[in-house]
């Protein structure tokens, strides 16, 4: 049996800020079904749910060396739905009330976590075949392993896989600060892998340089990041490591996200009953959010997203009045947080048009599921998208995605073709607000003029 230890900063539903948490919440369980001894290790944040913390078993207290420092590290174990999980405890590093802080703080926090992952293995009596590292937070594990652990017999057969969930975030910091934390200097063979210009180091670059294999979360994104436009300064490295780079599409937990059994939505439904039950869910959501009920068949467009430029929020902003009050005439429902400018824009639009627009500047899982179940269309016009989870959840609930053809959106949303009748959503290629508006108009035309075709596309998506 292959054994894998997944090191992560997030794990849904315990703690997440986006797709990384969702993937880690479902991928280990999926691997276990394939016969893999998959386990997870993550920080013991002080804000984890109390009932989860109470079920943890204390394993051992050890000391972790960070350069000249000797820091306490507690190791806890938890059986979480049949999945074995380990938690690294340090109030000094993870006792705050936030998941992430500034990069200056987070570098030391996650360097400690990376050192703790390797230091804990003998104490939990687990030498996995593979340590699977996710994003920059865990990218120092291959670096520390190469510098300090590789030649120790217990560790010698471990291999490293580094997964890029979003190449934009790389953990760039001052060289001497990081070297001081992880006990490294320029004489170590691992040191050049971190170099990022004068007096700077790049944690993700180190992980990508020294991991045995590199994966990312869709086949298209694996190709895109080899080009300068998407490569975030590391396209040259990813081309150099091209033989070890593979795109593997993310997925969702189809049992958790199932409108036939989801207790969070007002009316359960399957693909063959979606038309009527989604209408009832739409009425329930309108009542909950204070939206107009005047036209039961008025289309509803949803956005459940981080409100940042990457997600195409500037395109939505540019043609918003046409989406809601102009040629499209749709109701618009938004859930998410992000940049202050976008938050203010959507709040203002909701105040101006209370019957047409709802903007919930927060994130709540139950509300998100209600929106998926009620909406007719799900708008996701990303500038770039490594994979995207939301469009897959939307399809599962019969909310047809309208997306830009990039990254995982291109790999998961196959556009409706009126010639063949095939497809499960609507797409546009150029990052342009009016190209997005054209895709929305095509989707609404089918919805209004050919309801039987729309229902067939919904069944295909589900």
C-alpha positions in Angstrom: 0.0 0.0 0.0 1.4 3.4 -0.9 1.5 5.9 2.0 1.1 9.6 1.5 1.2 12.4 4.1 -0.5 15.6 2.9 0.9 18.8 4.4 -1.5 21.7 4.2 -2.5 25.1 5.7 -6.2 24.5 5.0 -8.6 21.6 5.3 -12.4 22.0 4.7 -14.6 22.2 6.6 -12.3 22.9 9.5 -10.6 25.9 8.0 -10.5 27.3 4.5 -10.1 30.5 2.5 -10.7 29.0 -1.0 -10.3 26.0 -3.2 -7.2 24.7 -1.4 -9.2 23.9 1.6 -12.0 22.2 -0.5 -9.5 20.0 -2.3 -7.7 18.9 0.9 -11.1 18.1 2.4 -12.0 15.6 -0.3 -8.8 14.4 -2.0 -7.4 12.3 0.9 -10.7 10.5 1.3 -10.8 9.8 -2.4 -7.2 8.4 -2.3 -8.2 6.2 0.6 -10.9 4.7 -1.5 -8.2 3.8 -4.1 -6.2 1.9 -1.5 -3.8 4.6 -0.5 -2.8 5.1 3.2 -3.5 8.9 3.0 -3.1 11.1 6.0 -3.1 14.8 6.6 -1.0 17.1 8.8 -1.8 20.8 9.4 -1.4 23.5 12.0 -3.6 23.4 15.2 -5.1 26.9 14.8 -6.7 28.3 17.9 -9.9 29.0 16.1 -10.6 25.4 15.0 -14.1 24.1 16.1 -14.1 23.2 19.8 -15.8 19.9 19.3 -13.0 18.9 16.9 -10.3 19.9 19.3 -11.9 18.0 22.1 -11.7 14.8 20.1 -8.0 15.1 19.5 -5.5 12.8 21.3 -2.2 14.2 22.5 0.7 12.2 21.0 3.9 13.9 22.2 5.6 17.2 22.9 8.8 17.8 21.0 11.2 20.7 20.3 11.7 22.0 16.8 14.9 23.8 16.0 14.6 27.0 13.9 18.2 28.1 13.5 19.4 28.9 17.0 15.9 28.8 18.4 14.3 25.8 20.1 10.5 26.0 19.9 7.9 23.9 21.6 5.8 21.7 19.2 2.9 19.6 20.4 1.6 16.8 18.2 -2.0 15.8 18.2 -3.9 13.0 16.4 -7.5 12.8 15.2 -9.7 10.3 13.5 -11.7 12.5 11.2 -14.4 10.4 9.5 -11.9 7.5 9.0 -9.1 9.8 7.9 -6.1 10.0 10.2 -5.0 13.6 10.8 -2.1 15.1 12.7 -2.0 18.7 14.1 1.0 20.8 14.9 0.4 22.8 18.1 2.2 26.1 18.9 0.4 29.0 20.5 3.3 31.2 19.6 2.7 30.7 15.8 -0.9 29.6 15.5 -2.6 31.1 18.6 -4.0 34.1 16.7 -7.5 34.6 15.4 -6.6 34.7 11.7 -5.6 32.1 9.1 -3.1 34.4 7.3 -1.4 37.6 8.3 1.3 39.6 6.5 4.0 37.8 4.6 6.6 38.9 7.2 4.7 37.0 9.9 3.6 34.1 7.8 7.0 33.2 6.5 8.2 32.3 10.1 4.8 30.6 11.0 4.9 28.3 8.0 8.6 27.7 8.1 8.0 26.4 11.6 5.2 24.2 10.3 7.4 22.8 7.6 10.2 22.0 10.0 7.6 20.5 12.4 6.2 18.2 9.7 9.6 16.5 9.1 10.6 16.6 12.8 7.3 14.9 13.9 7.5 11.8 11.6 9.6 9.5 13.9 7.3 10.4 16.8 4.2 9.4 15.0 6.0 6.3 13.6 5.1 7.2 10.0 7.7 7.3 7.2 5.4 7.9 4.2 6.4 7.0 0.6 5.4 10.6 -0.4 5.0 13.9 1.4 2.5 15.9 -0.7 3.1 19.6 -0.3 0.3 22.1 -1.2 1.1 25.7 -2.2 3.8 28.0 -0.8 2.9 27.5 2.8 4.4 23.9 2.7 6.9 24.5 -0.1 9.9 24.7 2.3 9.4 21.0 3.2 11.5 19.8 0.1 14.1 22.5 0.9 14.5 21.6 4.6 14.4 17.9 3.7 17.2 18.3 1.2 19.3 20.4 3.6 18.8 18.7 6.9 16.9 15.4 6.7 17.6 13.6 3.5 20.8 11.7 4.6 19.1 10.4 7.8 18.2 6.7 7.2 14.6 7.0 8.6 13.9 9.7 5.9 16.0 8.5 3.0 13.2 6.9 1.0 10.7 9.7 1.2 9.8 11.4 -2.0 8.3 14.9 -2.5 5.3 16.0 -4.6 4.7 19.8 -4.9 1.2 20.9 -6.0 0.5 24.4 -7.3 -3.0 25.5 -6.4 -2.3 29.2 -7.3 1.1 30.2 -8.7 0.5 33.9 -7.9 1.3 33.4 -4.2 5.0 32.4 -3.7 6.2 33.3 -0.2 8.9 35.9 -1.2 10.9 37.3 1.7 14.3 38.5 2.8 17.0 36.0 2.3 18.8 36.4 5.6 15.5 36.3 7.6 14.6 32.9 6.1 18.1 31.5 6.3 18.1 32.4 10.0 14.8 30.7 10.6 15.5 27.4 8.8 19.3 27.1 9.6 20.5 27.5 6.1 23.3 29.5 4.4 24.8 29.7 0.9 27.1 26.8 1.5 24.1 24.3 1.4 23.3 22.7 -1.9 19.6 23.5 -1.4 20.3 27.3 -1.1 20.4 28.3 -4.8 16.9 26.8 -5.3 15.5 29.6 -3.2 17.3 32.5 -4.8 15.1 35.2 -6.2 17.3 38.2 -6.9 19.3 40.4 -4.6 18.8 39.5 -1.0 15.4 37.8 -1.7 14.3 34.2 -1.6 11.2 32.6 -3.0 9.8 29.7 -0.9 7.6 28.2 -3.7 10.5 28.3 -6.1 12.5 26.3 -3.7 9.8 23.7 -3.4 9.3 23.5 -7.2 13.1 23.2 -7.7 13.6 20.3 -5.3 10.4 18.3 -5.4 10.5 15.0 -7.2 7.3 15.7 -9.1 5.2 18.9 -9.6 1.5 18.8 -10.2 -1.1 21.6 -10.7 -4.8 21.5 -10.7 -5.8 21.3 -14.3 -4.3 20.3 -17.6 -4.8 23.7 -19.2 -3.2 25.6 -16.3 -0.2 23.2 -16.5 0.3 24.4 -20.0 -0.5 28.0 -19.4 2.0 28.5 -16.6 4.9 27.7 -18.9 4.2 31.0 -20.7 5.3 34.3 -19.4 1.8 35.8 -19.2 0.6 33.2 -16.6 4.0 32.1 -15.2 4.3 34.7 -12.5 8.1 34.9 -13.1 8.6 31.2 -12.8 7.7 30.1 -16.3 11.4 29.4 -17.0 11.6 27.1 -14.0 8.4 25.2 -15.0 9.7 24.7 -18.5 13.0 23.4 -17.1 11.0 21.0 -14.8 8.5 20.3 -17.6 9.2 16.6 -17.7 8.1 16.4 -14.0 5.1 18.7 -14.3 1.6 17.3 -14.8 -1.9 18.8 -14.6 -4.4 16.8 -12.7 -7.9 18.2 -12.6 -9.4 18.9 -9.2 -12.8 17.5 -8.3 -15.5 17.9 -5.7 -17.1 15.6 -3.1 -20.2 14.6 -5.0 -21.8 13.1 -1.9 -21.5 16.3 0.1 -22.6 18.5 -2.8 -25.8 16.7 -3.8 -29.0 18.7 -4.2 -31.0 15.5 -3.7 -29.8 15.2 -0.1 -28.5 18.6 0.9 -30.1 19.7 4.1 -29.0 23.3 3.6 -31.3 24.0 0.7 -35.1 24.6 0.9 -36.2 22.0 -1.5 -34.2 18.9 -2.5 -34.1 17.8 -6.2 -32.5 15.6 -8.7 -31.8 16.2 -12.4 -35.2 15.1 -13.5 -37.0 17.5 -11.1 -34.6 20.4 -11.3 -36.8 22.8 -13.3 -39.7 23.0 -10.7 -37.6 22.6 -7.6 -35.1 25.2 -8.6 -38.0 27.6 -9.1 -39.1 26.9 -5.5 -35.6 27.3 -4.2 -35.4 30.6 -6.1 -38.6 31.8 -4.4 -37.2 30.8 -1.0 -33.9 32.6 -1.5 -35.6 35.8 -2.8 -37.7 35.9 0.4 -34.6 35.3 2.5 -32.6 38.1 0.7 -35.5 40.6 0.2 -35.5 40.3 -3.6 -38.5 41.0 -5.8 -40.9 38.0 -6.3 -42.9 39.8 -9.0 -41.7 37.6 -11.9 -41.2 33.9 -10.8 -39.3 33.1 -14.0 -37.0 36.1 -14.0 -33.4 34.7 -14.4 -31.1 34.8 -11.5 -27.3 35.2 -12.0 -25.1 34.3 -9.0 -21.5 35.0 -8.0 -19.9 33.1 -5.1 -16.3 34.2 -5.0 -13.4 36.1 -3.5 -13.9 39.7 -4.7 -10.5 40.2 -6.3 -9.2 41.1 -9.8 -8.2 37.5 -10.6 -11.9 36.5 -10.5 -12.9 39.0 -13.2 -14.7 41.4 -10.9 -13.7 44.4 -13.0 -15.6 42.9 -16.0 -18.7 42.5 -13.8 -18.3 46.1 -12.6 -17.9 47.4 -16.1 -21.3 46.1 -17.5 -23.2 45.6 -14.2 -26.1 47.9 -15.1 -26.6 46.1 -18.4 -26.6 42.7 -16.6 -29.3 43.8 -14.1 -31.3 46.7 -15.6 -30.4 46.7 -19.3 -30.6 44.1 -22.1 -30.3 41.2 -19.7 -32.7 42.2 -17.0 -31.6 39.5 -14.5 -31.6 39.5 -10.7 -28.0 39.4 -9.3 -27.0 37.6 -6.1 -23.5 37.8 -4.7 -21.7 36.2 -1.8 -18.1 36.8 -0.9 -15.4 39.1 0.5 -12.2 40.6 -0.9 -10.9 43.9 -2.0 -12.5 46.9 -0.4 -13.3 48.6 -3.7 -15.3 45.7 -5.0 -17.1 45.2 -1.7 -18.1 48.9 -1.7 -19.3 48.7 -5.3 -21.6 45.7 -4.8 -22.9 47.1 -1.5 -23.8 50.3 -3.3 -25.6 48.5 -6.1 -27.6 46.5 -3.6 -28.7 49.7 -1.9 -29.6 51.3 -5.2 -31.7 48.3 -6.5 -32.9 46.4 -3.4 -35.4 44.3 -5.4 -32.9 43.3 -8.1 -29.5 43.0 -6.3 -28.3 41.2 -3.2 -24.7 41.6 -2.0 -23.7 39.5 1.1 -20.2 40.7 1.9 -19.3 37.6 4.0 -18.9 33.9 3.4 -21.3 31.3 4.8 -21.4 27.8 3.5 -25.1 27.2 4.0 -26.0 30.4 2.2 -23.6 29.5 -0.7 -25.5 26.2 -1.1 -28.8 28.0 -1.2 -27.5 30.3 -3.9 -26.2 27.4 -6.0 -29.6 25.7 -5.7 -31.7 28.8 -6.5 -29.7 30.5 -9.3 -30.1 29.8 -13.0 -26.6 30.9 -13.9 -23.3 31.1 -12.2 -20.9 33.9 -13.4 -17.1 33.2 -13.2 -15.3 35.4 -15.7 -11.8 34.8 -14.3 -8.6 36.5 -15.6 -6.9 33.2 -14.8 -8.1 30.2 -12.9 -5.8 27.3 -12.0 -8.9 25.0 -11.7 -11.9 26.5 -9.9 -14.2 24.5 -7.6 -17.2 26.8 -7.7 -18.2 26.1 -11.3 -18.2 22.4 -10.6 -20.4 22.9 -7.5 -22.7 25.1 -9.6 -23.1 22.5 -12.3 -23.9 19.9 -9.6 -26.8 22.1 -8.5 -27.9 22.9 -12.0 -26.7 26.5 -12.1 -25.2 26.8 -15.5 -21.7 28.3 -15.4 -20.8 31.3 -17.6 -17.0 31.4 -17.6 -14.0 32.6 -19.5 -12.0 29.9 -21.3 -8.9 29.7 -19.1 -7.3 27.1 -16.9 -9.6 24.6 -15.2 -12.7 26.5 -16.4 -11.8 25.5 -19.9 -11.3 21.9 -18.8 -14.6 21.6 -16.9 -17.2 23.8 -18.7 -18.1 22.6 -22.2 -20.0 25.3 -24.0 -23.5 24.7 -25.2 -23.5 24.2 -29.0 -26.9 24.9 -30.7 -25.9 22.8 -33.7 -25.3 19.6 -31.7 -27.4 20.4 -28.6 -24.4 19.3 -26.5 -22.8 21.3 -23.6 -23.2 22.2 -20.0 -22.6 26.0 -19.8 -21.6 29.1 -21.7 -18.1 30.4 -22.3 -16.2 33.3 -23.8 -12.5 33.6 -24.7 -11.2 37.1 -24.6 -10.9 38.9 -21.3 -13.3 41.7 -22.2 -16.5 42.9 -20.5 -18.6 42.9 -23.6 -17.5 39.4 -24.6 -18.7 38.3 -21.2 -21.9 40.2 -21.7 -22.4 38.5 -25.0 -22.1 35.1 -23.3 -24.6 36.1 -20.7 -27.0 37.3 -23.4 -26.7 33.9 -25.3 -27.4 32.0 -22.1 -30.5 34.2 -21.2 -31.8 33.9 -24.8 -31.9 30.1 -24.5 -33.4 30.4 -21.0 -36.3 32.6 -22.1 -36.9 31.4 -25.7 -36.2 27.7 -25.4 -37.0 26.4 -21.9 -36.9 22.8 -22.9 -33.3 23.2 -24.3 -32.3 25.1 -21.1 -33.7 22.2 -19.0 -31.6 19.7 -21.2 -28.4 21.7 -20.6 -29.2 21.8 -16.8 -29.6 18.0 -16.8 -26.3 17.7 -18.7 -24.5 19.9 -16.2 -25.9 18.0 -13.2 
